[in-house]
Amino acid sequence: MIDEARSDELLMVRVQRDDMRAFETLYARHRAAVFRLAMRILDDHGQAADVTQEAFIALWRHRDQYRPDRGRVTWWLQSIARNGAINARRKQSRGDVPISPPPLELVVAPDSTEEEVIARDARRELAALVGHLPAEQRAVIELAFYAGLSHAEITERLGVPLGTIKSRIRLALERLRLGVPQDATGTTARS
């Protein structure tokens, strides 16, 4: 049996030959994951649906640009969707619409696979760890990774120097990597 990644590559070869059935198969296979990614970034069903649709339109329009030696079809598609969602988020922020980070918990379809359930549990664990970060570190992590803002945009939004933003992100990522909350003095809490 052919694994899914190889199957996707074979489908993309057919899509590159203008095979609409192969495109529909890719769409059916990956639309839910693309939608969940867009929802995580945008926290808006309508915008997430638009980004999902635009990602697949971009895949079709630029099908000749896909190169299997650069990565899997699903990675390429997720990259297209992520960039589209971040761009939509930035447009939203330029319109002075307040950005509240999307929830770390993604919507999981009722027909979730075991892999999706494991991923959901990992997101819950990450949400709990992010919740233990000091407010300043939590804010920059949410703006950088969930709202998709650049360091310069975070600097502008928070009115904090760029070096401080970078330090807060570095410290937060280190704490998240360790997975251990620290006390107010910055020392690692031991159990």
C-alpha positions as a LaTeX table, in Angstrom:
\begin{tabular}{lrrr}
\hline
Residue & $x$ (\AA) & $y$ (\AA) & $z$ (\AA) \\
\hline
Met1 & 0.00 & 0.00 & 0.00 \\
Ile2 & 1.22 & 3.49 & $-0.85$ \\
Asp3 & 1.62 & 5.83 & 2.14 \\
Glu4 & $-0.37$ & 9.07 & 2.19 \\
Ala5 & 2.60 & 11.35 & 1.41 \\
Arg6 & 3.49 & 9.30 & $-1.66$ \\
Ser7 & $-0.17$ & 9.15 & $-2.62$ \\
Asp8 & $-0.35$ & 12.96 & $-2.37$ \\
Glu9 & 2.70 & 13.26 & $-4.63$ \\
Leu10 & 1.05 & 11.02 & $-7.22$ \\
Leu11 & $-2.11$ & 13.08 & $-6.99$ \\
Met12 & $-0.09$ & 16.28 & $-7.50$ \\
Val13 & 1.44 & 14.82 & $-10.66$ \\
Arg14 & $-2.09$ & 14.31 & $-11.91$ \\
Val15 & $-3.15$ & 17.79 & $-10.75$ \\
Gln16 & $-0.20$ & 19.22 & $-12.68$ \\
Arg17 & $-1.71$ & 17.51 & $-15.72$ \\
Asp18 & $-5.00$ & 19.39 & $-15.08$ \\
Asp19 & $-6.76$ & 16.39 & $-13.52$ \\
Met20 & $-9.71$ & 17.85 & $-11.60$ \\
Arg21 & $-10.54$ & 14.50 & $-9.91$ \\
Ala22 & $-7.07$ & 14.36 & $-8.39$ \\
Phe23 & $-7.51$ & 17.94 & $-7.18$ \\
Glu24 & $-10.88$ & 17.03 & $-5.62$ \\
Thr25 & $-9.24$ & 14.08 & $-3.87$ \\
Leu26 & $-6.54$ & 16.35 & $-2.40$ \\
Tyr27 & $-9.23$ & 18.80 & $-1.35$ \\
Ala28 & $-11.29$ & 16.11 & 0.37 \\
Arg29 & $-8.18$ & 14.72 & 2.07 \\
His30 & $-6.75$ & 18.01 & 3.39 \\
Arg31 & $-9.52$ & 20.61 & 3.65 \\
Ala32 & $-10.30$ & 19.88 & 7.32 \\
Ala33 & $-6.66$ & 20.23 & 8.38 \\
Val34 & $-6.24$ & 23.45 & 6.37 \\
Phe35 & $-9.43$ & 24.84 & 7.91 \\
Arg36 & $-8.26$ & 23.98 & 11.46 \\
Leu37 & $-4.95$ & 25.73 & 10.82 \\
Ala38 & $-6.75$ & 28.85 & 9.56 \\
Met39 & $-9.12$ & 28.74 & 12.56 \\
Arg40 & $-6.19$ & 28.57 & 14.97 \\
Ile41 & $-4.76$ & 31.75 & 13.50 \\
Leu42 & $-7.97$ & 33.67 & 12.75 \\
Asp43 & $-10.54$ & 32.39 & 15.26 \\
Asp44 & $-13.28$ & 33.22 & 12.74 \\
His45 & $-15.18$ & 30.55 & 10.82 \\
Gly46 & $-15.93$ & 32.79 & 7.85 \\
Gln47 & $-12.37$ & 34.01 & 7.45 \\
Ala48 & $-10.99$ & 30.51 & 8.00 \\
Ala49 & $-13.30$ & 29.16 & 5.30 \\
Asp50 & $-12.14$ & 31.93 & 2.94 \\
Val51 & $-8.48$ & 31.18 & 3.65 \\
Thr52 & $-9.12$ & 27.46 & 3.10 \\
Gln53 & $-10.76$ & 28.14 & $-0.24$ \\
Glu54 & $-8.00$ & 30.54 & $-1.29$ \\
Ala55 & $-5.31$ & 28.02 & $-0.32$ \\
Phe56 & $-6.78$ & 25.40 & $-2.62$ \\
Ile57 & $-7.30$ & 27.94 & $-5.39$ \\
Ala58 & $-3.61$ & 28.91 & $-5.01$ \\
Leu59 & $-2.63$ & 25.23 & $-5.12$ \\
Trp60 & $-4.53$ & 24.84 & $-8.40$ \\
Arg61 & $-3.23$ & 28.07 & $-9.95$ \\
His62 & 0.37 & 27.39 & $-8.98$ \\
Arg63 & 0.32 & 23.60 & $-9.38$ \\
Asp64 & 3.30 & 23.73 & $-11.73$ \\
Gln65 & 5.43 & 25.27 & $-8.96$ \\
Tyr66 & 5.15 & 22.28 & $-6.64$ \\
Arg67 & 8.40 & 20.30 & $-6.36$ \\
Pro68 & 8.35 & 17.05 & $-4.37$ \\
Asp69 & 12.05 & 17.36 & $-3.54$ \\
Arg70 & 11.24 & 20.49 & $-1.50$ \\
Gly71 & 8.70 & 18.81 & 0.76 \\
Arg72 & 5.39 & 17.05 & 1.00 \\
Val73 & 2.23 & 18.30 & $-0.67$ \\
Thr74 & 0.57 & 18.73 & 2.71 \\
Trp75 & 3.45 & 20.92 & 3.95 \\
Trp76 & 3.23 & 23.09 & 0.84 \\
Leu77 & $-0.53$ & 23.44 & 1.22 \\
Gln78 & $-0.27$ & 24.20 & 4.96 \\
Ser79 & 2.36 & 26.84 & 4.20 \\
Ile80 & 0.06 & 28.49 & 1.65 \\
Ala81 & $-2.80$ & 28.44 & 4.17 \\
Arg82 & $-0.69$ & 29.69 & 7.07 \\
Asn83 & 0.61 & 32.62 & 5.03 \\
Gly84 & $-2.92$ & 33.43 & 3.87 \\
Ala85 & $-4.27$ & 33.34 & 7.42 \\
Ile86 & $-1.44$ & 35.50 & 8.75 \\
Asn87 & $-2.03$ & 38.02 & 5.96 \\
Ala88 & $-5.75$ & 38.09 & 6.81 \\
Arg89 & $-4.85$ & 38.59 & 10.48 \\
Arg90 & $-2.54$ & 41.49 & 9.61 \\
Lys91 & $-5.23$ & 43.13 & 7.47 \\
Gln92 & $-7.57$ & 42.78 & 10.41 \\
Ser93 & $-5.04$ & 44.44 & 12.72 \\
Arg94 & $-4.39$ & 47.33 & 10.32 \\
Gly95 & $-8.12$ & 48.03 & 10.39 \\
Asp96 & $-7.81$ & 48.70 & 14.12 \\
Val97 & $-9.88$ & 45.63 & 14.89 \\
Pro98 & $-8.67$ & 44.50 & 18.31 \\
Ile99 & $-6.69$ & 41.31 & 18.10 \\
Ser100 & $-7.42$ & 38.74 & 20.66 \\
Pro101 & $-5.32$ & 35.65 & 20.21 \\
Pro102 & $-7.27$ & 32.67 & 18.98 \\
Pro103 & $-7.83$ & 29.91 & 21.48 \\
Leu104 & $-5.08$ & 27.36 & 21.62 \\
Glu105 & $-7.74$ & 24.66 & 21.47 \\
Leu106 & $-8.65$ & 23.88 & 17.89 \\
Val107 & $-11.96$ & 22.61 & 16.67 \\
Val108 & $-11.67$ & 18.88 & 16.04 \\
Ala109 & $-14.17$ & 17.27 & 13.72 \\
Pro110 & $-16.36$ & 14.51 & 15.14 \\
Asp111 & $-14.55$ & 11.97 & 12.92 \\
Ser112 & $-11.20$ & 12.79 & 14.53 \\
Thr113 & $-8.40$ & 10.39 & 14.01 \\
Glu114 & $-6.17$ & 9.23 & 16.82 \\
Glu115 & $-3.48$ & 11.60 & 15.55 \\
Glu116 & $-5.85$ & 14.58 & 15.81 \\
Val117 & $-6.81$ & 13.61 & 19.36 \\
Ile118 & $-3.13$ & 13.40 & 20.33 \\
Ala119 & $-2.50$ & 16.79 & 18.69 \\
Arg120 & $-5.47$ & 18.29 & 20.56 \\
Asp121 & $-4.08$ & 17.00 & 23.85 \\
Ala122 & $-0.68$ & 18.48 & 23.02 \\
Arg123 & $-2.34$ & 21.84 & 22.30 \\
Arg124 & $-4.11$ & 21.70 & 25.66 \\
Glu125 & $-0.81$ & 21.01 & 27.38 \\
Leu126 & 0.82 & 23.90 & 25.50 \\
Ala127 & $-2.09$ & 26.19 & 26.43 \\
Ala128 & $-1.58$ & 25.29 & 30.09 \\
Leu129 & 2.16 & 26.02 & 29.84 \\
Val130 & 1.54 & 29.34 & 28.08 \\
Gly131 & $-0.90$ & 30.17 & 30.87 \\
His132 & 1.95 & 29.84 & 33.39 \\
Leu133 & 4.13 & 32.39 & 31.62 \\
Pro134 & 4.46 & 35.88 & 33.10 \\
Ala135 & 1.97 & 38.28 & 31.46 \\
Glu136 & 4.65 & 40.10 & 29.43 \\
Gln137 & 6.04 & 36.87 & 27.98 \\
Arg138 & 2.58 & 35.40 & 27.36 \\
Ala139 & 1.52 & 38.54 & 25.46 \\
Val140 & 4.48 & 38.46 & 23.06 \\
Ile141 & 4.11 & 34.71 & 22.45 \\
Glu142 & 0.41 & 35.11 & 21.66 \\
Leu143 & 1.02 & 38.07 & 19.35 \\
Ala144 & 3.94 & 36.40 & 17.56 \\
Phe145 & 2.70 & 32.85 & 17.19 \\
Tyr146 & $-1.07$ & 33.08 & 17.32 \\
Ala147 & $-1.74$ & 36.52 & 15.84 \\
Gly148 & 1.13 & 36.19 & 13.36 \\
Leu149 & 2.67 & 39.59 & 14.11 \\
Ser150 & 6.32 & 40.32 & 13.39 \\
His151 & 8.68 & 41.51 & 16.12 \\
Ala152 & 8.46 & 45.06 & 14.73 \\
Glu153 & 4.65 & 44.93 & 14.79 \\
Ile154 & 4.69 & 43.68 & 18.39 \\
Thr155 & 7.07 & 46.52 & 19.29 \\
Glu156 & 4.69 & 49.03 & 17.75 \\
Arg157 & 1.61 & 47.49 & 19.33 \\
Leu158 & 3.04 & 47.22 & 22.84 \\
Gly159 & 5.27 & 50.29 & 22.79 \\
Val160 & 8.22 & 48.24 & 24.03 \\
Pro161 & 11.75 & 48.29 & 22.52 \\
Leu162 & 12.55 & 45.61 & 19.93 \\
Gly163 & 15.35 & 44.14 & 22.06 \\
Thr164 & 12.92 & 43.69 & 24.95 \\
Ile165 & 10.42 & 41.93 & 22.69 \\
Lys166 & 13.12 & 39.56 & 21.43 \\
Ser167 & 14.29 & 38.85 & 24.99 \\
Arg168 & 10.76 & 38.12 & 26.18 \\
Ile169 & 10.17 & 35.74 & 23.29 \\
Arg170 & 13.48 & 33.96 & 23.89 \\
Leu171 & 12.80 & 33.60 & 27.62 \\
Ala172 & 9.23 & 32.41 & 27.02 \\
Leu173 & 10.32 & 29.84 & 24.45 \\
Glu174 & 12.99 & 28.55 & 26.82 \\
Arg175 & 10.42 & 28.18 & 29.60 \\
Leu176 & 8.01 & 26.42 & 27.24 \\
Arg177 & 10.78 & 24.12 & 26.03 \\
Leu178 & 11.57 & 23.14 & 29.60 \\
Gly179 & 7.89 & 22.70 & 30.33 \\
Val180 & 8.42 & 23.74 & 33.93 \\
Pro181 & 6.89 & 26.87 & 35.45 \\
Gln182 & 9.30 & 29.20 & 37.20 \\
Asp183 & 8.61 & 31.18 & 40.32 \\
Ala184 & 8.64 & 34.99 & 40.48 \\
Thr185 & 12.42 & 35.10 & 40.96 \\
Gly186 & 12.96 & 33.29 & 37.66 \\
Thr187 & 14.25 & 30.10 & 39.25 \\
Thr188 & 12.89 & 26.80 & 38.09 \\
Ala189 & 10.24 & 25.36 & 40.37 \\
Arg190 & 11.16 & 21.85 & 41.51 \\
Ser191 & 8.67 & 19.19 & 42.51 \\
\hline
\end{tabular}
